[in-house]
């Protein structure tokens, strides 16, 4: 099965399911998107801080040193160090 059809089929299935249950799909979509924006605004500062910290670790070279230190442990557990 072609994976490019999965998302449209999922959306169509959700729409048909809502129609069968006689749900107001537009209102549910607007309510859900409003809640999604609220969640985004709540987690955005933490997301920016985490991405900044990871970039700083990579730029300083500390992340590469940590990978080389923990690489044998990762290998024993079966995790690739990349």
Residue, then its C-alpha position, 0 to 999 in steps of 0.5 A: x500500500x502506498x503510504x502517501x494515501x494514509x493521511x487522506x484516508x485517515x482524515x476522510x475516515x475521521x470525517x465519516x466517523x463524525x458524520x455517522x455520529x452526527x457530530x458538528x465536525x466544523x465546531x469540533x475542528x475549531x475547538x480542537x485547533x484552539x486548544x492546540x494553539x493554547x498548548x503551543x503557547x504554553x510549551x513554546x518557551x520550554x521548546x525554545x530553551x531546549x533547542x537553544x541548549x542542544x545547539x550550545x552543547x553541539x557548538x561547544x563540542x561537549x555533546x561529541x565528547x559525551x557521545x565518545x564517553x558513553x559510546x561503549x555503554x550504548x554499544x553494550x545495550x545495543x544503541x547506535x551512538x549516532 
